[in-house]
Amino acid sequence: MWRGDHQEHQHLDAIVEFPRGPLAVGSDHAIRPTLLRSGAWATLALSATDSCRDRLAGFYHWGDRQALAAAVAIALRHRVNLQTIRRWSEVEGASDQCREFESARMRARARGAKSRRPGRRST
């Protein structure tokens, strides 16, 4: 079912967005999609680094804290290129917000490590 610029399927837990071109993350138009495979299916999508930057753009430009949380979640679950994110953030004029992202990422990582320690019970 189409909803605006994305499509939802009743049997899938995913939304596919079809943004108007040209594809960019902030002011960076040199985006190279990556091929994602799952069984017999394959699709082009943003890399983990570009997905993280896309969410950070929402945080940088609109102060969207939920977008910051999404960027942190992406960076915790996937390998992202932090140097690329730092350089891009500087170009976007968001070095301070990038440091906030990195601090939030480290705090979340530390919380995750504490919750996985042997002998620790959840309540």
C-alpha positions as CSV (number, residue, x, y, z in Angstrom):
1,M,0.0,0.0,0.0
2,W,1.4,3.4,-1.0
3,R,1.5,6.1,1.7
4,G,3.1,9.3,0.4
5,D,6.6,8.5,-0.8
6,H,6.9,5.1,0.7
7,Q,5.3,1.7,0.4
8,E,4.1,-0.6,3.2
9,H,3.3,-4.3,2.9
10,Q,0.9,-6.0,5.3
11,H,3.2,-9.1,5.7
12,L,6.5,-7.4,6.1
13,D,7.9,-5.5,9.1
14,A,9.5,-2.9,6.8
15,I,8.8,0.4,5.0
16,V,10.4,1.1,1.7
17,E,10.9,4.8,0.9
18,F,11.3,6.1,-2.6
19,P,12.8,9.6,-2.1
20,R,12.8,12.2,-4.8
21,G,16.2,12.5,-6.4
22,P,18.9,13.3,-6.4
23,L,19.8,11.0,-3.6
24,A,21.8,12.9,-0.9
25,V,22.7,12.9,2.7
26,G,22.7,16.5,3.9
27,S,24.8,18.3,1.3
28,D,26.6,15.1,0.2
29,H,25.4,13.9,-3.2
30,A,28.1,11.3,-3.7
31,I,26.0,8.4,-2.3
32,R,26.7,4.9,-3.4
33,P,23.9,2.4,-2.7
34,T,24.9,-1.0,-1.4
35,L,23.4,-4.3,-2.4
36,L,21.6,-6.1,0.4
37,R,20.8,-9.7,0.0
38,S,18.4,-12.0,1.9
39,G,17.9,-15.4,0.4
40,A,16.7,-15.0,-3.1
41,W,15.9,-11.3,-2.6
42,A,18.3,-8.4,-3.3
43,T,17.8,-4.7,-3.2
44,L,19.8,-1.5,-3.3
45,A,19.8,0.5,-0.1
46,L,21.9,3.0,1.8
47,S,25.0,1.6,3.5
48,A,24.9,1.6,7.3
49,T,27.2,4.6,7.4
50,D,24.9,6.5,5.0
51,S,21.8,5.4,7.0
52,C,23.5,6.7,10.1
53,R,24.4,10.0,8.5
54,D,20.8,10.3,7.1
55,R,19.4,10.1,10.7
56,L,22.1,12.4,12.0
57,A,21.0,15.0,9.3
58,G,17.6,15.1,11.0
59,F,19.3,15.7,14.3
60,Y,21.7,18.3,13.0
61,H,19.3,20.3,11.0
62,W,16.0,20.0,13.0
63,G,17.2,19.0,16.4
64,D,15.3,15.7,16.1
65,R,16.3,13.7,19.2
66,Q,14.5,10.6,17.9
67,A,16.7,10.7,14.8
68,L,19.8,10.9,17.1
69,A,18.5,7.8,18.9
70,A,18.1,6.0,15.5
71,A,21.6,7.0,14.5
72,V,23.0,5.6,17.7
73,A,21.0,2.3,17.2
74,I,22.4,2.0,13.7
75,A,25.9,2.5,14.9
76,L,25.5,0.0,17.6
77,R,24.1,-2.7,15.4
78,H,26.2,-2.2,12.2
79,R,29.7,-1.3,11.4
80,V,29.8,2.4,10.4
81,N,32.8,4.5,9.3
82,L,33.2,7.0,12.1
83,Q,35.8,9.0,10.2
84,T,33.4,9.5,7.3
85,I,30.7,10.6,9.7
86,R,33.1,13.0,11.4
87,R,34.3,14.6,8.2
88,W,30.8,14.9,6.8
89,S,29.6,16.4,10.1
90,E,32.3,19.1,9.9
91,V,31.2,20.0,6.4
92,E,27.6,20.2,7.6
93,G,28.8,22.6,10.4
94,A,27.7,20.1,13.0
95,S,31.0,19.1,14.8
96,D,29.5,19.7,18.2
97,Q,26.4,17.6,17.4
98,C,28.7,14.9,16.1
99,R,30.5,14.8,19.4
100,E,27.1,14.5,21.1
101,F,26.3,11.5,18.8
102,E,29.6,9.9,19.7
103,S,29.0,10.4,23.4
104,A,25.5,8.9,23.2
105,R,26.9,6.0,21.2
106,M,29.6,5.3,23.8
107,R,27.0,5.6,26.7
108,A,24.7,3.2,24.9
109,R,27.5,0.8,24.2
110,A,28.6,0.8,27.9
111,R,25.0,0.2,29.0
112,G,24.8,-2.8,26.6
113,A,28.1,-4.2,27.9
114,K,26.9,-3.9,31.5
115,S,23.6,-5.7,30.7
116,R,25.5,-8.6,29.1
117,R,27.9,-9.2,32.0
118,P,27.8,-12.8,33.4
119,G,26.0,-13.2,36.7
120,R,23.9,-10.1,36.2
121,R,20.2,-10.7,36.6
122,S,17.5,-8.7,34.9
123,T,14.6,-7.5,37.0
